Amino acid sequence: MAMSSVMEQETRVHVVDGDLDYLYYADEPEEPPLPRKKVPTGDIYEAARAGDVERLKVLLERGANVNVRDAWDSVALYYACLAGHLDAARMLMERGAICSENTFDGDRCHYAALNLRVRKLLKVFEARPPPLDPLPRSLRELFLSSKSNLRYVEGLQSALHEDNIFLDQSLPSKSFLGDSFSNEFNPDFVMFVHGQPIEAHRAILIARSSYFKSKFEKDWKYKKEVRLSNAKLTFPALFSLIQFFYTDRLDVAVEDMEDLARICKVCGCTGLQTAVEKELLHQKYAEYKHLRNVDDSQRRFILQGSSLPEEERLPCAMRKLLNLSLMKSKGERALSNKSCTMQSSAKINCSTVANNTKISESPEGMLLRSTLCNSAQCSKDNNTSDMVMQDDHADVAFVVEDTMFRSHQVILAARSDYFWARFCRMKGFKENDVELVQTDDVALPVLQENDLNTGTFEHLLEYMYTDQLSRLDPNQAEELFDAASRYLLFPLKKVVADALLPHLESATPAELCHWLLTADMYGVWKLREYCLDTMAVNFKIFSETKEFRRMLCQLPPPSGESSQRTSAPSAPGGESKGNQGNLLDDLRDKWLEAEGAELDKRDESAVQFDRMLEMLVVTAQREAYEEDDSLASVMGELEVA
């Protein structure tokens, strides 16, 4: 019985090939690759139709929407499948192109596929949807930490698997999504739709929807649960929308799309409403000849948040929430400082007025006394006052260099295991090192962060809220690498490296030597590779600089032995690259590739490279000895003088 169940499960799941390179059936003869054209100035549709993967890569890196439709309601993936360009189709799907067979765009791609290789590629990616980014993946695990939400998703998966239909979901696997996480970071708001609960967090809801923001400011301000019983409101449609708020990926049954469109209109999700209504028209006129016996509850519509306007995507919404918390923190500090200054001024002036009998008895004096005494309670800065009055639902505050930052425990705990463990250890904020500050009639726990400046901590919060970094100063990169290791935010290293690489194009050899050692120490593979490639191509220029020669003295000699590696491949926080070893070994390999040495002369070239390194090391040692002698002579002269 166990073996039969295993066999049944294997027949339901598509097997993903290791590299997706063997994509043709045995009954189909292997054909030469189709000719490709170059479209240096074409758009994403022309590049996909021509199979120009280089142009496609450039357009996608510039932020082109992979699921946007042209004037003929066709996506780029459709043209790639129609022309039979396997590499172009694979690149588009790896960047998030939706190819679900039960949707309008997915069916068009399946029907238009030129050959079986393209069709099999579509099947493989349909069984393995593109993974979520770190932010939506963490928030999805936060959403499914609720037992009621997880129970519904598990039941939906079970029902769909019985019909051999794949749901674009994978259950969370993090160890902290157990009872401990649920007890510490329970959702603070529950919606009962016809008796079925949907648990969510106020901070996420106010960030994603103007409707929920307005409700929490007025009608639902002090409520922890609401009961909704509108006949036109269905539980699956609302659950799909709330889950979209967390994951930025919509997965809804076709039969619930009309209800979802109405809910989007009420919640102010205009872009999502337009996309759902447009898909409803496609579903109305699409013919599912191969699914005539399948009802609409078994057909799924999947939509990526990248297909929506920028203001309705998850990073933009979370950035608004972060900006509100930061402005509210700064506004409270400004009002607090102004209040203290005015109170001090009021005391001095009031005492002065009281001592001056003539002024105090005159009407002008009485008005002055009243104005001075009440000025501490009134603010003339309307913008700051309005900003402070807004509720960001923050529940924790950090103090960095005497600067306070309001934040949200659930977001930080979902993004970082360090913050999750730290919040759990506070035990109701009763420890001695946890203070409370009163803001908006709410007592926020205050945590002190040492050995960190305000700019770095603000960038840290920005990444945890948005998965992005803006206006990064290269001088802060190294401290961010250290903070990423300290707070267990290892994906942050890649984001910092991506932001730092454009600045390194004009960096000096001395700066590149510094960044190479830094990247190797913190395990930043992308930055490490860039520095090694630059040094290998410009080895002669680097060999003439003192900084490069001094760096060689700090590194172990070239060796293939793992015992002499400068950093282990599994360095904490580093990207898992099995071939990362001795820096000079890697530099030698890249130099051999750059020099283009023949295979039969590769060993001789490697020996030549090692000899050059030895000469450079000897030169560096001699220079260091001469500098020490000159320094000693200078010190001797100063002592004599």
C-alpha positions as CSV (number, residue, x, y, z in Angstrom):
1,M,0.0,0.0,0.0
2,A,2.8,2.4,0.9
3,M,4.6,1.6,-2.4
4,S,1.4,2.2,-4.4
5,S,0.7,5.6,-2.7
6,V,4.3,6.6,-3.5
7,M,3.8,5.6,-7.2
8,E,0.6,7.6,-7.3
9,Q,2.3,10.7,-6.0
10,E,5.1,10.3,-8.5
11,T,2.6,10.2,-11.4
12,R,1.0,13.4,-10.2
13,V,4.2,15.5,-10.0
14,H,6.3,16.5,-13.0
15,V,9.9,15.6,-12.6
16,V,12.2,18.6,-13.1
17,D,15.4,17.9,-14.9
18,G,18.6,19.0,-13.3
19,D,19.5,21.7,-15.8
20,L,16.4,21.5,-18.0
21,D,18.7,20.9,-20.9
22,Y,17.2,17.5,-22.1
23,L,13.9,18.8,-23.3
24,Y,12.7,16.6,-26.1
25,Y,10.8,13.3,-26.3
26,A,12.1,10.0,-27.7
27,D,9.7,10.0,-30.6
28,E,10.8,13.5,-31.7
29,P,14.0,13.8,-33.7
30,E,16.6,16.3,-32.4
31,E,16.7,19.3,-34.7
32,P,19.3,22.0,-35.0
33,P,18.5,25.2,-33.1
34,L,16.3,27.7,-34.8
35,P,18.0,30.8,-36.3
36,R,18.0,33.8,-34.1
37,K,17.9,37.5,-35.1
38,K,19.3,40.5,-33.4
39,V,17.0,43.3,-32.3
40,P,19.3,45.9,-30.7
41,T,16.5,48.4,-30.4
42,G,13.4,46.2,-30.2
43,D,11.0,45.8,-27.4
44,I,10.4,42.7,-25.2
45,Y,7.9,41.2,-27.8
46,E,10.3,41.6,-30.7
47,A,13.2,40.2,-28.7
48,A,11.1,37.1,-27.7
49,R,9.9,36.5,-31.3
50,A,13.4,36.8,-32.6
51,G,14.9,34.7,-29.8
52,D,17.4,37.4,-29.0
53,V,18.2,36.4,-25.4
54,E,20.9,39.1,-25.0
55,R,18.3,41.8,-25.8
56,L,15.8,40.1,-23.5
57,K,18.3,40.0,-20.7
58,V,18.9,43.8,-21.1
59,L,15.2,44.6,-21.1
60,L,14.4,42.4,-18.1
61,E,17.3,43.9,-16.1
62,R,16.0,47.4,-16.9
63,G,12.7,46.4,-15.2
64,A,10.5,45.4,-18.2
65,N,7.3,43.7,-17.1
66,V,7.5,40.1,-18.2
67,N,3.7,39.5,-18.1
68,V,2.5,42.7,-19.8
69,R,0.3,42.4,-22.9
70,D,0.6,44.2,-26.2
71,A,-2.1,45.6,-28.4
72,W,-3.1,42.1,-29.4
73,D,-3.4,40.8,-25.8
74,S,-0.3,38.7,-26.2
75,V,2.6,38.3,-23.8
76,A,6.3,37.9,-24.7
77,L,6.2,34.2,-23.7
78,Y,3.5,33.6,-26.3
79,Y,5.8,34.9,-29.1
80,A,8.8,32.9,-27.8
81,C,6.7,29.7,-27.8
82,L,5.2,30.5,-31.2
83,A,8.6,30.9,-32.7
84,G,10.0,27.9,-30.9
85,H,12.8,29.7,-29.1
86,L,13.5,27.5,-26.1
87,D,16.2,29.7,-24.5
88,A,14.0,32.8,-24.7
89,A,11.0,31.0,-23.3
90,R,13.1,29.6,-20.4
91,M,14.5,33.0,-19.6
92,L,11.1,34.6,-19.5
93,M,9.7,31.9,-17.2
94,E,12.7,32.1,-14.9
95,R,11.9,35.8,-14.6
96,G,8.3,35.1,-13.5
97,A,6.3,34.7,-16.7
98,I,3.1,32.8,-15.9
99,C,2.5,29.7,-18.0
100,S,-0.4,28.0,-16.1
101,E,-2.3,25.8,-18.5
102,N,-5.7,26.8,-17.0
103,T,-5.4,30.5,-17.8
104,F,-5.9,32.6,-20.9
105,D,-2.2,33.3,-21.4
106,G,-1.0,29.9,-20.4
107,D,-3.4,28.1,-22.8
108,R,-2.3,30.3,-25.7
109,C,1.3,29.4,-25.0
110,H,0.5,25.7,-24.8
111,Y,-1.5,25.7,-28.0
112,A,1.0,27.9,-29.9
113,A,4.1,25.9,-28.9
114,L,6.0,25.1,-32.0
115,N,7.4,21.7,-30.9
116,L,7.2,19.3,-28.1
117,R,10.4,20.6,-26.5
118,V,8.8,24.0,-25.8
119,R,5.6,22.3,-24.6
120,K,7.5,20.1,-22.1
121,L,9.4,23.2,-20.9
122,L,6.0,24.8,-20.2
123,K,4.9,21.7,-18.3
124,V,8.1,21.6,-16.2
125,F,7.8,25.3,-15.1
126,E,4.1,24.9,-14.5
127,A,4.9,22.2,-11.9
128,R,7.7,24.4,-10.5
129,P,6.5,28.0,-10.3
130,P,9.1,30.8,-9.9
131,P,10.1,31.2,-6.3
132,L,9.1,34.2,-4.3
133,D,11.5,36.9,-3.4
134,P,12.8,37.0,0.2
135,L,10.3,39.7,1.4
136,P,7.0,38.0,0.1
137,R,8.4,34.6,1.1
138,S,9.0,35.7,4.7
139,L,5.6,37.4,4.9
140,R,3.9,34.3,3.5
141,E,5.4,32.2,6.2
142,L,4.2,34.9,8.7
143,F,0.7,34.6,7.2
144,L,0.7,30.8,7.3
145,S,2.0,30.8,10.9
146,S,-1.7,31.2,11.8
147,K,-3.2,27.8,12.3
148,S,-6.5,28.7,10.7
149,N,-4.9,30.1,7.6
150,L,-2.6,27.1,7.3
151,R,-5.5,24.7,7.8
152,Y,-7.4,26.3,4.9
153,V,-4.4,26.2,2.5
154,E,-3.6,22.6,3.4
155,G,-7.3,21.6,2.8
156,L,-7.2,23.4,-0.6
157,Q,-4.0,21.7,-1.6
158,S,-5.4,18.3,-0.6
159,A,-8.5,18.8,-2.6
160,L,-6.6,20.0,-5.7
161,H,-4.1,17.2,-5.5
162,E,-6.9,14.6,-5.6
163,D,-7.8,16.0,-9.0
164,N,-4.2,16.1,-10.2
165,I,-4.3,20.0,-10.3
166,F,-1.3,21.8,-8.9
167,L,-1.7,24.8,-6.6
168,D,0.9,27.5,-6.8
169,Q,1.7,27.1,-3.1
170,S,4.3,25.4,-1.0
171,L,3.9,25.0,2.7
172,P,6.3,26.9,4.9
173,S,9.3,24.9,6.1
174,K,10.9,27.3,8.7
175,S,11.3,25.7,12.1
176,F,10.1,28.8,13.9
177,L,6.6,28.6,12.4
178,G,5.5,26.4,15.2
179,D,3.7,27.1,18.5
180,S,6.5,29.4,19.7
181,F,6.2,31.7,16.7
182,S,2.4,31.6,16.8
183,N,2.3,32.4,20.5
184,E,4.7,35.3,20.3
185,F,3.5,36.9,17.0
186,N,-0.1,36.0,16.6
187,P,-2.1,38.0,14.1
188,D,-3.8,40.9,15.9
189,F,-6.9,41.0,13.8
190,V,-9.4,38.3,12.7
191,M,-12.2,38.5,10.1
192,F,-15.0,36.0,10.2
193,V,-16.6,35.5,6.8
194,H,-19.8,33.5,7.2
195,G,-18.2,31.9,10.2
196,Q,-14.8,31.1,8.7
197,P,-11.8,33.0,10.2
198,I,-9.0,34.9,8.3
199,E,-6.2,36.0,10.6
200,A,-4.0,38.9,9.6
201,H,-1.8,41.7,10.9
202,R,-3.0,45.3,11.0
203,A,0.3,46.7,9.8
204,I,0.2,44.6,6.6
205,L,-3.5,45.5,5.9
206,I,-3.1,49.2,6.4
207,A,0.0,49.2,4.1
208,R,-1.8,47.4,1.3
209,S,-5.3,48.8,1.3
210,S,-6.7,52.3,1.9
211,Y,-10.0,50.7,2.9
212,F,-8.5,48.8,5.8
213,K,-6.4,51.9,6.8
214,S,-9.6,54.0,7.1
215,K,-11.4,51.3,9.0
216,F,-8.7,50.8,11.6
217,E,-8.5,54.6,12.2
218,K,-12.3,54.8,12.8
219,D,-14.7,51.9,13.0
220,W,-12.3,49.0,13.8
221,K,-9.8,51.0,15.9
222,Y,-10.3,49.0,19.1
223,K,-11.7,45.8,17.6
224,K,-9.7,42.6,17.4
225,E,-12.2,40.8,15.3
226,V,-15.1,41.6,12.9
227,R,-17.8,39.4,11.5
228,L,-18.7,39.9,7.8
229,S,-21.9,38.3,6.5
230,N,-22.6,40.0,3.2
231,A,-24.1,37.6,0.7
232,K,-21.9,38.8,-2.1
233,L,-18.7,38.3,0.0
234,T,-17.2,34.9,-0.3
235,F,-14.5,33.5,2.0
236,P,-12.2,32.0,-0.8
237,A,-12.2,35.4,-2.7
238,L,-11.3,37.4,0.4
239,F,-8.7,34.9,1.6
240,S,-7.0,35.1,-1.9
241,L,-6.9,38.9,-1.6
242,I,-5.5,38.8,2.0
243,Q,-2.9,36.3,0.9
244,F,-2.0,38.5,-2.0
245,F,-1.4,41.3,0.4
246,Y,1.4,39.2,2.0
247,T,2.9,37.4,-1.0
248,D,2.3,39.8,-3.9
249,R,1.1,36.7,-5.9
250,L,-2.6,36.2,-6.6
251,D,-3.8,32.6,-6.7
252,V,-7.6,32.4,-7.1
253,A,-10.2,29.9,-8.5
254,V,-11.9,31.1,-11.7
255,E,-15.3,30.8,-10.0
256,D,-14.3,33.3,-7.3
257,M,-12.9,36.0,-9.7
258,E,-16.1,38.0,-10.0
259,D,-16.4,38.2,-6.2
260,L,-12.7,39.1,-6.0
261,A,-13.2,42.0,-8.5
262,R,-16.0,43.4,-6.3
263,I,-13.8,43.1,-3.2
264,C,-10.9,44.8,-4.9
265,K,-13.1,47.7,-5.8
266,V,-14.1,48.2,-2.2
267,C,-10.6,47.8,-0.9
268,G,-9.2,50.4,-3.4
269,C,-7.0,47.9,-5.3
270,T,-7.6,49.5,-8.7
271,G,-4.8,47.8,-10.6
272,L,-5.6,44.4,-9.3
273,Q,-9.3,44.9,-10.0
274,T,-8.5,45.9,-13.7
275,A,-6.4,42.8,-14.2
276,V,-9.0,40.5,-12.7
277,E,-11.8,42.0,-14.8
278,K,-9.7,41.7,-17.9
279,E,-9.0,38.1,-17.2
280,L,-12.7,37.5,-16.6
281,L,-13.4,38.6,-20.2
282,H,-10.7,36.2,-21.4
283,Q,-12.1,33.4,-19.4
284,K,-15.6,34.1,-20.8
285,Y,-14.5,33.6,-24.4
286,A,-11.8,31.0,-23.9
287,E,-12.6,27.4,-24.8
288,Y,-11.2,24.8,-22.5
289,K,-11.8,21.9,-24.9
290,H,-9.6,19.6,-22.8
291,L,-11.3,20.6,-19.5
292,R,-15.0,20.4,-20.3
293,N,-15.6,18.1,-17.4
294,V,-13.7,20.3,-14.9
295,D,-15.6,23.0,-13.1
296,D,-14.4,26.5,-12.4
297,S,-13.4,25.7,-8.8
298,Q,-10.6,23.5,-10.2
299,R,-9.3,26.2,-12.6
300,R,-6.8,28.6,-11.1
301,F,-5.8,32.1,-12.1
302,I,-2.3,33.2,-11.1
303,L,-1.1,36.7,-11.2
304,Q,2.3,38.1,-10.2
305,G,2.5,41.5,-8.4
306,S,5.0,42.6,-11.0
307,S,2.2,42.8,-13.5
308,L,0.5,45.6,-11.5
309,P,1.3,49.3,-11.3
310,E,4.3,50.1,-9.1
311,E,2.1,51.7,-6.3
312,E,0.2,48.4,-5.8
313,R,3.2,46.1,-5.4
314,L,4.3,44.8,-2.1
315,P,7.7,46.6,-1.9
316,C,6.1,50.0,-2.6
317,A,3.3,49.4,0.0
318,M,5.8,48.3,2.7
319,R,8.0,51.4,1.9
320,K,5.0,53.6,2.6
321,L,4.6,51.9,6.0
322,L,8.3,52.3,6.7
323,N,8.3,56.0,5.8
324,L,5.2,56.5,8.0
325,S,7.0,55.0,10.9
326,L,10.2,56.9,10.3
327,M,8.4,60.2,9.9
328,K,6.3,59.5,12.9
329,S,9.5,58.8,14.9
330,K,11.2,62.1,13.7
331,G,8.0,64.0,14.3
332,E,7.7,62.8,17.8
333,R,11.3,63.7,18.5
334,A,10.8,67.1,16.9
335,L,7.6,67.8,19.0
336,S,9.3,66.5,22.1
337,N,12.3,68.7,21.6
338,K,10.1,71.7,20.8
339,S,7.9,71.0,23.8
340,C,10.9,70.9,26.1
341,T,12.3,74.1,24.7
342,M,8.9,75.9,24.9
343,Q,8.3,74.6,28.4
344,S,11.6,75.9,29.6
345,S,11.0,79.2,27.8
346,A,7.5,79.4,29.3
347,K,8.8,79.0,32.8
348,I,11.4,81.7,32.4
349,N,9.0,84.1,30.7
350,C,6.2,83.5,33.1
351,S,8.4,84.1,36.1
352,T,9.6,87.3,34.5
353,V,6.1,88.4,33.8
354,A,5.0,87.6,37.4
355,N,7.8,89.7,38.8
356,N,6.9,92.6,36.6
357,T,3.6,94.0,38.1
358,K,2.9,96.5,35.4
359,I,2.9,94.0,32.6
360,S,1.1,91.3,34.5
361,E,-1.8,93.6,35.4
362,S,-2.2,95.0,31.8
363,P,-4.3,93.2,29.2
364,E,-1.2,92.7,27.0
365,G,0.6,91.2,29.9
366,M,-2.2,88.8,30.7
367,L,-2.3,87.8,27.0
368,L,1.4,87.3,27.0
369,R,1.3,85.2,30.1
370,S,-1.5,83.0,28.7
371,T,0.4,82.6,25.3
372,L,3.7,81.6,26.9
373,C,2.2,79.2,29.3
374,N,0.1,77.4,26.7
375,S,2.7,77.4,23.9
376,A,4.2,74.1,25.2
377,Q,1.0,72.3,24.5
378,C,0.2,73.7,21.0
379,S,2.2,73.1,17.8
380,K,2.2,75.5,14.9
381,D,3.6,72.9,12.6
382,N,0.5,71.4,11.0
383,N,2.3,68.9,8.9
384,T,4.2,67.4,11.8
385,S,1.1,67.4,13.9
386,D,-0.9,65.6,11.2
387,M,1.9,63.1,10.6
388,V,2.2,62.3,14.4
389,M,-1.6,61.7,14.6
390,Q,-1.4,58.9,12.0
391,D,-1.3,55.4,13.4
392,D,1.4,53.2,12.0
393,H,0.6,50.3,14.5
394,A,4.2,50.1,15.6
395,D,4.8,47.9,18.6
396,V,8.6,48.3,19.2
397,A,11.2,51.1,19.2
398,F,15.0,51.0,18.7
399,V,17.4,53.6,19.9
400,V,20.6,54.0,17.8
401,E,22.9,56.8,18.7
402,D,20.2,58.6,20.7
403,T,17.8,58.3,17.7
404,M,14.6,56.4,18.1
405,F,13.1,54.3,15.3
406,R,9.5,52.9,15.5
407,S,9.0,49.5,13.9
408,H,6.9,46.4,13.8
409,Q,7.9,43.2,15.6
410,V,6.1,40.8,13.2
411,I,7.9,42.2,10.1
412,L,11.4,42.1,11.7
413,A,10.8,38.7,13.2
414,A,9.6,37.3,9.9
415,R,12.7,38.7,8.1
416,S,15.4,37.8,10.7
417,D,15.9,34.9,13.0
418,Y,18.0,37.2,15.2
419,F,15.1,39.6,15.8
420,W,12.7,36.6,16.2
421,A,14.8,35.2,19.0
422,R,15.4,38.5,20.6
423,F,11.7,39.4,20.7
424,C,10.9,36.0,22.1
425,R,13.4,36.4,24.9
426,M,11.9,39.7,26.1
427,K,9.2,37.8,27.9
428,G,6.6,40.5,27.8
429,F,9.2,43.2,28.0
430,K,9.9,42.5,31.7
431,E,13.7,42.3,31.5
432,N,15.8,44.9,33.1
433,D,17.3,46.2,29.9
434,V,13.9,46.8,28.2
435,E,12.4,50.3,28.8
436,L,9.0,51.6,27.9
437,V,8.2,54.8,26.1
438,Q,4.7,56.3,26.0
439,T,3.5,57.3,22.5
440,D,-0.1,57.7,21.3
441,D,-1.4,56.2,24.6
442,V,0.6,53.1,23.8
443,A,3.7,51.9,25.8
444,L,6.3,50.8,23.3
445,P,9.3,48.7,24.4
446,V,12.6,50.4,23.6
447,L,15.7,48.3,22.6
448,Q,19.2,49.7,22.5
449,E,21.3,48.9,19.4
450,N,25.1,49.4,20.0
451,D,28.0,49.5,17.6
452,L,25.8,50.8,14.8
453,N,25.2,54.2,13.3
454,T,21.8,55.6,12.4
455,G,22.4,55.5,8.6
456,T,23.2,51.8,8.6
457,F,20.3,50.9,10.8
458,E,17.9,52.9,8.5
459,H,19.2,51.0,5.5
460,L,18.8,47.8,7.5
461,L,15.1,48.6,8.1
462,E,14.7,49.6,4.5
463,Y,15.8,46.2,3.3
464,M,13.7,44.3,5.8
465,Y,10.6,46.2,4.8
466,T,11.2,46.4,1.0
467,D,13.9,44.0,-0.1
468,Q,15.6,47.1,-1.6
469,L,18.3,49.7,-0.9
470,S,18.2,53.3,-2.2
471,R,20.9,55.9,-2.2
472,L,23.5,53.6,-0.7
473,D,26.8,55.3,0.2
474,P,29.7,53.0,-0.7
475,N,31.3,53.9,2.6
476,Q,28.4,52.1,4.3
477,A,28.7,48.9,2.4
478,E,31.2,47.2,4.7
479,E,29.2,48.0,7.8
480,L,26.1,46.7,6.1
481,F,28.0,43.4,5.3
482,D,28.8,43.2,9.0
483,A,25.2,44.0,10.0
484,A,23.9,41.4,7.6
485,S,26.0,38.7,9.3
486,R,25.1,40.0,12.8
487,Y,21.3,40.1,12.2
488,L,21.3,36.9,10.0
489,L,20.1,38.8,6.9
490,F,22.3,36.9,4.5
491,P,20.4,37.9,1.2
492,L,21.2,41.5,2.2
493,K,24.8,40.9,1.1
494,K,23.8,40.3,-2.5
495,V,21.6,43.5,-2.5
496,V,24.5,45.5,-1.1
497,A,26.9,44.0,-3.7
498,D,24.5,44.9,-6.5
499,A,24.3,48.5,-5.3
500,L,28.1,48.6,-4.9
501,L,29.2,47.2,-8.2
502,P,28.5,50.4,-10.3
503,H,30.7,52.4,-8.0
504,L,33.6,49.9,-8.4
505,E,33.8,50.5,-12.2
506,S,35.8,53.7,-11.4
507,A,37.5,52.4,-8.3
508,T,41.3,52.4,-8.0
509,P,43.4,49.2,-7.7
510,A,43.9,50.0,-4.0
511,E,40.1,50.1,-3.4
512,L,39.6,46.9,-5.4
513,C,42.2,45.1,-3.2
514,H,40.3,46.3,-0.1
515,W,36.9,45.1,-1.5
516,L,38.4,41.7,-2.5
517,L,39.5,41.0,1.0
518,T,36.2,42.3,2.4
519,A,34.2,40.2,0.0
520,D,36.2,37.1,0.8
521,M,35.9,37.7,4.6
522,Y,32.1,38.1,4.5
523,G,31.4,35.5,1.7
524,V,30.0,37.9,-0.9
525,W,30.5,35.8,-4.0
526,K,29.4,38.3,-6.6
527,L,31.7,41.1,-5.3
528,R,34.6,38.6,-4.9
529,E,34.2,37.4,-8.5
530,Y,34.1,40.9,-9.9
531,C,37.3,41.9,-8.1
532,L,39.1,38.7,-9.2
533,D,38.0,39.2,-12.8
534,T,39.2,42.8,-12.9
535,M,42.6,41.8,-11.4
536,A,43.0,38.9,-13.8
537,V,42.3,41.1,-16.9
538,N,44.5,44.0,-15.6
539,F,47.1,41.9,-13.8
540,K,50.0,44.0,-15.1
541,I,48.5,47.3,-13.8
542,F,47.7,45.8,-10.4
543,S,51.2,44.2,-10.1
544,E,52.7,47.7,-10.3
545,T,50.8,49.0,-7.2
546,K,52.0,48.7,-3.7
547,E,48.6,47.9,-2.3
548,F,48.3,44.8,-4.5
549,R,51.7,43.6,-3.5
550,R,51.0,44.2,0.2
551,M,47.8,42.2,-0.2
552,L,49.7,39.2,-1.6
553,C,51.8,39.2,1.6
554,Q,48.6,38.8,3.7
555,L,47.3,35.8,1.7
556,P,48.3,32.2,1.9
557,P,50.4,31.0,-1.1
558,P,48.6,29.3,-4.0
559,S,47.6,25.9,-3.1
560,G,44.8,23.5,-3.9
561,E,44.7,22.1,-0.4
562,S,41.5,23.0,1.5
563,S,43.5,23.5,4.8
564,Q,45.1,26.6,3.3
565,R,41.9,28.3,2.1
566,T,41.4,31.9,3.1
567,S,37.6,31.2,3.6
568,A,35.7,28.0,3.7
569,P,33.0,27.5,1.0
570,S,30.4,27.3,3.7
571,A,31.3,30.5,5.5
572,P,28.4,31.8,7.6
573,G,26.3,34.1,5.4
574,G,28.3,33.4,2.3
575,E,26.7,32.1,-0.9
576,S,27.2,28.4,-1.3
577,K,29.8,28.1,-4.0
578,G,31.7,24.9,-3.8
579,N,34.7,26.1,-5.8
580,Q,35.4,29.1,-3.6
581,G,38.8,28.4,-2.1
582,N,42.2,30.0,-2.0
583,L,42.1,33.5,-3.4
584,L,45.4,33.2,-5.3
585,D,44.3,29.9,-6.7
586,D,41.1,31.5,-8.1
587,L,43.1,34.5,-9.3
588,R,45.5,32.2,-11.2
589,D,42.6,30.3,-12.8
590,K,41.0,33.5,-14.0
591,W,44.3,34.8,-15.2
592,L,44.8,31.6,-17.3
593,E,41.3,32.1,-18.8
594,A,42.1,35.8,-19.6
595,E,45.4,35.0,-21.1
596,G,43.8,32.2,-23.2
597,A,46.5,29.6,-22.6
598,E,46.3,26.4,-24.6
599,L,45.5,23.2,-22.7
600,D,48.9,21.7,-23.3
601,K,50.6,24.8,-22.0
602,R,48.3,25.5,-19.1
603,D,50.6,23.9,-16.5
604,E,53.6,25.9,-17.7
605,S,51.5,29.1,-17.6
606,A,50.4,28.3,-14.1
607,V,54.0,27.9,-13.0
608,Q,54.9,31.2,-14.6
609,F,52.0,32.9,-12.7
610,D,53.2,31.4,-9.4
611,R,56.8,32.7,-10.1
612,M,55.4,36.2,-10.8
613,L,53.5,36.1,-7.5
614,E,56.7,35.1,-5.7
615,M,58.6,38.0,-7.2
616,L,55.9,40.4,-6.2
617,V,55.9,39.1,-2.7
618,V,59.6,39.5,-2.4
619,T,59.3,43.0,-3.7
620,A,56.6,43.8,-1.2
621,Q,58.7,42.5,1.7
622,R,61.7,44.6,0.6
623,E,59.5,47.7,0.4
624,A,58.1,47.0,3.8
625,Y,61.7,46.6,5.2
626,E,62.8,49.9,3.6
627,E,59.8,51.7,5.0
628,D,60.6,50.4,8.4
629,D,64.2,51.5,8.1
630,S,63.2,55.0,6.9
631,L,60.6,55.3,9.7
632,A,63.3,54.3,12.3
633,S,65.7,56.8,11.0
634,V,63.1,59.6,11.1
635,M,62.2,58.7,14.7
636,G,65.9,58.7,15.6
637,E,66.3,62.2,14.1
638,L,63.3,63.4,16.1
639,E,64.7,62.0,19.3
640,V,68.1,63.7,18.7
641,A,66.4,67.0,17.9
